[in-house]
Amino acid sequence: MSDRATAFDRMMNPWAYDADGNLTARARAQEAARTRINSTSASGGGGGGAGGGFSADPDALTTAGNNSDQIHARLNSEGRGADEATAKVSTSLANWSTGKAAAGAAGTWDQCVAALGGTIGQTTQALRATAANYRRNESAVQHDLGN
């Protein structure tokens, strides 16, 4: 099992696990899209020395941005799945404390979904912008070096 295989991750990403709790082939393929920061080797002596350094994969960042965008779209549709049923409960039981509590819970839930959606949207844009910046800078370096 992957280090991702926590109960929380399985709950938040049920598509990523099979019945035995192992990552699916699709999820394993997406693991490659995670940003990798290589630590410097012990012989490198720290920051940027021989054998160490930093690397970024703009394609992986773009893939992560696309995945984030898909999560954002699902959140906006699936995250509001209980709105209609909750509205019926709160309307049907309007004179009861249960109805008022259901209405309050629905309002709080919608605020949380909206806040999370905003954060995911910002993350999506940041991933895409970072990938574009790496590509632009790499192109400029190659041009300046005459390659």
Buried (B, 14 or more C-beta within 10 A) or exposed (E): EEEBBEEEBEEEBEEBBEEEEEBEEEBEEBEEBEEEEEEBEEEBEEEEEEEBBEEBBBEBBBBBBBBBBEBBEEBBEEBBEBEEEBEEBBEEBEEEEEBEEBBEBBEEBBEEBBEBBEEBBEBBEEBBEBBBEBBEEEEEEEEEEEE
